[in-house]
């Protein structure tokens, strides 16, 4: 707990608007305004680890300071800005309320919690008028930070899964509804908004997409890296993210130093580039990574798998000479077109440019380089006969970009993939290479994704197919069902044979009728339904039916496995 104790001639305050949406539920009765003269104003930030055991220490601190400044008037004022390590609102309110009650020998008023407030304050000018304190209970914090009531409350919260969404246009289901129905992911209140947990089935889809793109990128000359998910602010100050992008980053204090979870991978890969001298013969250098990224998205912007606070990006940076930019840009677009065709994604292009009027706030302030880079990018796009719309003030802070846009089931437009030409960061990071004459030159960087954010791609595919995923992406590629107990052992043999070949098979040997089993498998969107009875058992065959067809075929198990492997490999 941190406190700032101010001996004041007067203070007055009143609420302006809510800071917490559910504050009425947590603290239904609070003073919305108040004032007091000749008082000790105790500004308090309740932190993680604080508990009812902290209250006596807080009371002791307040009484001691009140005695020193000779006042009987106390204002308890919640003030979150004193700390970055805040407790839950419920814990803070409980501690503040209890502290106010226990100060019953004083005249006490309590400013409201969970609201933005305006206040006027006049602080006295003597040496004890401004005192800061840090209050900690000595001992094992892990044992004392959770009361029985708090544990019960958190466990109830843990059991809740918040996954509700309205239907989209023409009654189409959103990725939220499909994710819940098909058991692909959950959003837990105890973990937080924008942080979905993918189930084994959801993870299977994610894994297939990422395996596909990593293999494809390796074929095309990319080198994959693995870099940290966080870094000191120093790195982001060099790149300019700290200056231009800090409000969108998730920052933290680590032993007195500013750190941030990475919002993008480029600064890390630039550090790798600089680990040794580079020649023009080394370029282009193509660094790629399947990276976990973090953005401080507003709660109202978070949607299913579409917009998250943590997501996975197939990220890459091509460091090349100016003469190589056009050819490398074409190769990027060729890769993206191939990926979109395989995934069945329909997009359109937006050429996102800077706004010179916004240069000091949002963009690197280099008008000449901006105009030259945008002109070069436009020339490449036109030469490739790419149709696009232009958008002012949508560029990255370091360069123009080509955005691949799509619409979800609600008709909302969003960006799936971006390709950026960067003139600024090579200079900021002092990236160099030696040209043919042995002179140091600055390269150009192409920032690009290939599949975009994996979670967003999954949401697109789910909504487009309404959960009827192609075989290679289906979490349940085969559902094996037995007709009766006599064929249970053979059904297990079939399932194990499929599973051993890397096919995602599920076994249903329940006591339900075969009709009920088949209906359940169709609801679960299993791609192939396999039935085994006495006839199939004796002939070592299987009866198969695709989920979207009524036709049933009987084939040998070996031939069925061969057919599956071929279809999966084609990624149709």
Beta strands, then each sheet from edge to edge (+ up, - down):
strand 1: 2-18
strand 2: 33-45
strand 3: 73-78
strand 4: 107-110
strand 5: 115-123
strand 6: 130-134
strand 7: 185-186
strand 8: 197-198
strand 9: 223-224
strand 10: 230-232
strand 11: 250-254
strand 12: 257-261
strand 13: 285-294
strand 14: 310-320
strand 15: 348-352
strand 16: 388-391
strand 17: 401-407
strand 18: 413-422
strand 19: 433-434
strand 20: 440-441
strand 21: 444-453
strand 22: 478-482
strand 23: 505-508
strand 24: 528-532
strand 25: 541-546
strand 26: 553-556
sheet 1: 4+ 3+ 2+ 1- 5+
sheet 2: 4+ 3+ 2+ 1- 6+
sheet 3: 7+ 8-
sheet 4: 9+ 13+ 14- 21+ 18- 17+ 15- 16-
sheet 5: 10+ 12- 11+
sheet 6: 19+ 20-
sheet 7: 23+ 22+ 24+ 25- 26+
end
